[in-house]
Amino acid sequence: MAASQSKMDSFLAKRNAESKQRQKDLFDAEKEQAIDLATMNTIVEEATHTPPVENRKKIKGIGRKLVKAADARLLEAEQLGLFTSLSVSDTNAIPTLLARLPIFVPIPARCQRNMLDKDLAFAFETPFGRGRRFGPPVTIEDEDVLFAMLQLSGRRLIGQGSKLPVPLNDSSWLNDERGNLTVQVMIATVGQINKELGINDSGLNYKATIESIRRLAHVSIELETRKKDLYLGESWDGQTIRLVDIQWRAYEEDGLIFAQFSPLMVKWLREQATFHNWKMRRKISSANGRALYRFLCTQGNYYKKELEYIADVIHWHGDRSRLRPRMEAVLKQLRDQFDWCDFVIHGTGRSEPFVLEFSRRRKN
């Protein structure tokens, strides 16, 4: 009887010890997760801690300090194993699909309101599918800001979606074989973005850039691609795309912007990118001209098409009766000032439509 009781006591003691160990393991796991979440939440928050209003104007070089602090937080998060980072070298690349879609159009925002559908979305058609842009009206000027932010994005982060600086939970189809997502991030001040845009740091420019960043944070794209099936005929595959998640802190003198470009944007940049000479684009003054340059960048070394077709694709804004001389002026700048292309415009515009025959001299 004593031996039997001893065995029972030993068994119960073992079970009790195992139970305590399981509770400890669960506690440690919850603690580790809490630390990870806290770290992620402070990557930008602590780096952008707002100083008291009375002290803001007294701080010298606040922008540089903010960027340095935010970079340090990212490095700390990487050292904790939340993600790994790689440097980005192809800063002149833009996603080819994004450059071909009429998301950012050379039409003033006030004129786009009458072009929205019943869901307040901007609908468009392409040779490969159809789509809608949701969010506030965005223009070529907003695209300038987006491309400037791409230019300033210095690294890609690879990690679990829930552990990225801006957590992602709905992109599982973009996971790699280890279940990781890859995003591209930018940490910069508004002043640095304006410098990249080639504009000064006036109060009006600062305000305009902040407003543009706010609009970009709310843009999403609904895209349907057409496909043929042997048994079902024509069908459509659709998805909703967010281009970038943005966090910002606005200051009286400067502001810190943290942008995380989506895994799909990174996929496009890695697999189907167009080289886009940013310095050249900045010197094209008109929104129509910048839209035309962006479109031609995606068309290879030789392209031939009617002017009206090109104008429709890029949503050329203005009087179409002056289309040829105005488009020709942009093409002459690209040819004569930048040595980028050769072109001829055929036709009379009456019995024969105007046709652009374009060839590129150099890649960028």
C-alpha positions in Angstrom: 0.0 0.0 0.0 2.8 2.4 0.9 4.6 1.7 -2.4 1.4 2.3 -4.3 0.9 5.7 -2.5 4.4 6.7 -3.3 3.9 6.0 -7.0 0.8 8.0 -6.9 2.5 10.9 -5.2 5.3 10.7 -7.7 2.9 10.7 -10.6 1.0 13.7 -9.3 4.2 15.6 -8.6 5.3 15.0 -12.2 2.0 16.1 -13.6 2.0 19.2 -11.5 5.6 20.0 -12.7 4.5 19.5 -16.3 1.5 21.8 -15.8 3.6 24.5 -14.3 6.1 24.2 -17.2 3.3 24.5 -19.8 2.0 27.6 -18.0 5.5 29.1 -17.9 5.9 28.4 -21.7 2.6 30.1 -22.5 3.5 33.0 -20.3 6.9 33.4 -22.0 5.3 33.1 -25.4 2.7 35.8 -24.6 5.5 38.0 -23.1 7.6 37.6 -26.3 4.6 38.4 -28.5 3.8 41.5 -26.4 7.4 42.6 -26.7 7.3 42.2 -30.5 4.0 44.1 -30.7 5.3 46.9 -28.5 8.5 47.1 -30.6 6.5 47.3 -33.8 4.3 50.0 -32.4 7.2 52.2 -31.3 9.3 51.8 -34.5 7.8 55.0 -35.8 6.0 56.3 -32.6 9.1 56.8 -30.5 11.1 58.1 -33.4 8.4 60.7 -34.1 7.6 61.7 -30.5 6.2 65.2 -30.7 8.2 67.8 -28.7 6.2 70.4 -26.7 4.9 73.2 -29.0 7.0 75.9 -27.3 10.2 73.9 -28.0 9.6 73.0 -31.7 11.0 76.1 -33.3 14.1 76.0 -31.1 15.2 72.5 -32.2 17.8 72.7 -34.9 18.1 70.0 -37.5 14.9 68.2 -36.2 14.4 66.4 -39.5 17.8 64.8 -39.5 17.4 63.7 -35.9 14.0 62.3 -36.6 15.2 60.2 -39.6 18.2 59.0 -37.6 16.0 58.0 -34.7 13.5 56.2 -36.9 16.4 54.3 -38.6 17.7 53.3 -35.3 14.4 51.9 -34.3 14.2 49.8 -37.5 17.7 48.5 -36.8 16.7 47.6 -33.3 13.6 45.7 -34.6 15.8 43.8 -37.1 18.2 42.9 -34.3 15.3 41.5 -32.4 14.5 39.2 -35.3 11.2 40.8 -36.4 12.5 41.0 -40.0 15.6 41.3 -42.1 16.4 44.1 -44.5 18.1 44.5 -47.9 19.3 47.7 -49.5 17.6 48.9 -52.7 19.7 49.9 -55.6 17.2 50.3 -58.5 15.9 53.7 -57.4 15.0 54.7 -61.0 12.6 51.8 -61.4 8.8 52.1 -61.3 6.3 49.3 -61.7 5.5 48.9 -65.4 1.9 48.1 -64.7 1.5 51.1 -62.5 3.0 53.3 -65.2 0.5 52.0 -67.7 -2.7 52.2 -65.6 -4.5 55.5 -65.6 -4.4 55.9 -61.8 -2.6 59.3 -61.8 -4.1 61.3 -64.6 -3.2 64.8 -65.9 -6.7 66.1 -65.0 -7.2 68.6 -62.1 -8.8 67.0 -59.1 -11.8 69.4 -59.3 -12.5 68.1 -62.9 -12.4 64.5 -61.9 -15.4 64.6 -59.6 -17.8 64.5 -62.6 -15.9 61.4 -63.9 -16.6 59.2 -60.8 -19.1 56.3 -60.8 -21.9 55.6 -58.3 -19.4 54.2 -55.8 -17.3 57.5 -56.2 -14.6 55.5 -58.0 -12.7 56.5 -61.1 -13.3 53.7 -63.6 -10.8 52.9 -66.4 -10.3 50.4 -69.2 -6.9 48.9 -70.4 -6.0 46.5 -73.2 -5.5 43.8 -70.6 -8.3 44.5 -68.2 -10.4 47.0 -66.4 -10.3 48.6 -63.0 -11.4 51.4 -60.6 -9.4 53.7 -58.4 -10.9 54.4 -55.0 -10.1 57.3 -52.7 -9.6 61.0 -53.3 -8.9 62.3 -56.8 -5.2 62.1 -57.5 -3.2 63.8 -60.2 0.2 63.7 -61.9 1.4 66.0 -59.0 0.5 63.3 -56.5 2.3 60.7 -58.7 5.3 63.0 -58.5 5.2 62.7 -54.7 4.8 58.9 -54.9 7.8 58.6 -57.3 9.9 60.9 -55.1 9.1 58.6 -52.1 10.1 55.6 -54.2 13.4 57.4 -55.0 14.0 57.9 -51.3 13.1 54.4 -50.2 16.4 52.8 -49.2 15.6 49.3 -48.1 13.3 46.3 -48.3 12.1 44.4 -45.2 11.4 40.7 -45.3 9.4 39.1 -42.5 6.1 37.8 -41.2 3.2 40.1 -42.1 2.2 40.6 -38.5 5.8 41.7 -37.5 6.3 44.4 -40.2 6.3 48.0 -39.1 2.8 48.4 -40.6 1.4 44.9 -40.0 -0.2 43.1 -42.9 -2.7 40.3 -42.6 -4.4 40.0 -46.0 -1.5 39.3 -48.4 -0.9 35.6 -47.8 -0.9 34.9 -51.6 2.3 37.0 -51.8 4.1 35.0 -49.1 7.4 33.3 -50.1 8.2 29.7 -49.3 8.9 30.6 -45.7 5.7 32.5 -45.2 7.4 35.9 -45.3 6.3 39.1 -47.1 8.6 41.7 -48.6 7.9 45.4 -48.4 9.8 48.5 -49.3 10.1 51.3 -46.8 11.0 55.0 -46.9 11.9 57.2 -43.9 12.3 60.9 -44.9 11.3 64.4 -43.9 8.9 66.5 -45.9 11.9 68.7 -46.7 13.8 65.8 -48.2 10.8 64.8 -50.3 10.4 68.4 -51.5 14.1 68.5 -52.4 13.7 65.3 -54.4 10.7 67.0 -56.2 13.0 69.9 -57.0 10.9 72.5 -55.1 11.8 74.7 -52.2 10.8 74.5 -48.6 8.2 77.2 -48.6 5.2 76.9 -46.3 2.9 76.4 -49.4 5.1 73.6 -50.7 5.3 71.9 -47.3 1.5 72.0 -47.0 0.9 70.8 -50.5 3.2 67.8 -50.0 1.6 66.9 -46.7 -1.8 67.0 -48.4 -0.6 64.9 -51.3 0.8 62.3 -48.8 -2.6 62.2 -47.0 -4.3 61.5 -50.4 -1.9 58.7 -51.3 -2.5 57.0 -48.0 -6.2 56.5 -49.0 -5.8 55.4 -52.6 -6.6 51.8 -53.5 -7.1 50.1 -56.9 -9.6 47.5 -57.9 -8.2 45.6 -60.9 -9.8 42.9 -63.0 -7.7 41.0 -65.6 -9.4 39.2 -68.5 -8.6 35.5 -69.2 -9.9 32.8 -71.6 -11.0 29.4 -70.4 -11.5 26.5 -72.8 -14.7 25.4 -71.1 -16.0 28.6 -69.4 -15.1 31.1 -72.0 -14.1 34.6 -71.0 -13.8 35.3 -67.3 -12.3 37.9 -65.0 -10.0 37.7 -62.0 -10.1 40.6 -59.6 -8.2 42.0 -56.7 -8.0 45.1 -54.6 -4.5 46.7 -54.3 -3.1 49.1 -51.8 0.0 50.9 -53.1 1.5 52.2 -49.9 0.8 52.5 -46.1 1.9 55.9 -44.7 2.4 57.3 -41.3 3.4 60.9 -40.7 4.1 63.5 -38.0 3.7 67.1 -39.1 5.8 69.8 -37.4 5.9 73.5 -37.8 9.4 73.3 -39.3 9.5 69.8 -40.7 7.7 66.5 -40.7 8.7 62.8 -40.6 7.1 60.5 -43.2 7.3 56.7 -42.9 6.0 54.9 -46.0 5.7 51.1 -46.4 5.1 50.1 -50.0 3.0 47.0 -50.4 4.3 43.5 -51.2 2.6 43.7 -54.6 4.4 46.9 -55.4 7.7 45.2 -54.5 6.7 42.2 -56.7 6.1 44.5 -59.6 9.4 46.3 -59.0 11.3 43.0 -58.9 9.6 41.2 -61.8 8.4 43.9 -64.2 9.9 47.3 -63.7 10.4 50.3 -66.1 13.4 52.5 -65.9 12.2 56.1 -65.5 14.7 59.0 -65.5 13.5 61.0 -62.5 15.7 64.0 -63.3 14.3 64.2 -66.8 10.7 63.9 -65.7 11.1 66.8 -63.2 12.1 69.1 -66.0 8.9 68.5 -68.0 6.6 71.3 -66.8 3.2 70.2 -67.9 1.2 67.4 -66.3 0.2 66.1 -69.8 3.9 66.0 -70.7 4.9 64.0 -67.6 2.1 61.5 -68.3 3.2 61.1 -71.9 6.8 60.5 -70.9 5.8 58.0 -68.3 3.7 56.1 -70.8 6.4 56.1 -73.5 8.9 54.7 -70.9 6.9 51.5 -70.9 6.7 51.0 -74.7 10.1 49.7 -75.5 12.6 51.1 -78.0 10.0 51.5 -80.8 6.4 52.4 -80.7 3.8 53.5 -83.4 0.3 54.6 -82.6 -2.3 57.2 -83.3 -2.1 60.4 -81.2 -5.8 60.2 -80.2 -5.3 56.7 -78.9 -2.3 57.8 -76.8 -4.3 60.8 -75.5 -7.2 58.5 -74.5 -4.9 56.1 -72.7 -3.1 58.7 -70.6 -6.3 60.9 -70.2 -4.7 63.9 -71.9 -6.4 67.0 -70.5 -7.4 70.0 -72.6 -8.5 70.9 -76.1 -7.9 68.0 -78.5 -7.8 70.3 -81.5 -4.4 71.4 -80.3 -3.2 67.9 -79.5 -0.6 67.6 -82.2 1.4 70.8 -81.5 1.2 70.3 -77.7 2.3 66.6 -77.8 5.0 67.5 -80.4 6.4 70.2 -78.0 6.9 67.5 -75.3 8.5 65.1 -77.8 10.8 67.9 -79.0 12.0 68.5 -75.5 12.6 64.8 -74.9 14.6 64.7 -78.2 16.5 68.0 -78.2 17.1 68.7 -74.5 17.6 65.2 -73.3 18.7 63.3 -76.4 16.2 60.6 -75.4 14.3 59.8 -78.5 13.6 60.4 -82.2 10.1 60.8 -83.6 8.0 61.5 -86.6 4.3 62.4 -86.7 2.5 61.2 -89.9 -0.9 62.1 -91.2 -3.0 65.2 -91.8 -5.5 64.9 -89.0 -8.3 64.9 -91.5 -8.4 62.0 -94.0 -5.5 60.4 -92.3 -5.2 60.5 -88.5 -2.1 61.8 -86.8 0.2 58.8 -86.0 3.3 59.0 -83.8 6.3 56.9 -84.8 8.7 56.9 -81.9 12.1 55.3 -81.3 14.3 55.6 -78.2 17.9 56.7 -78.3 18.9 55.7 -74.8 17.4 53.6 -72.0 17.0 56.3 -69.3 
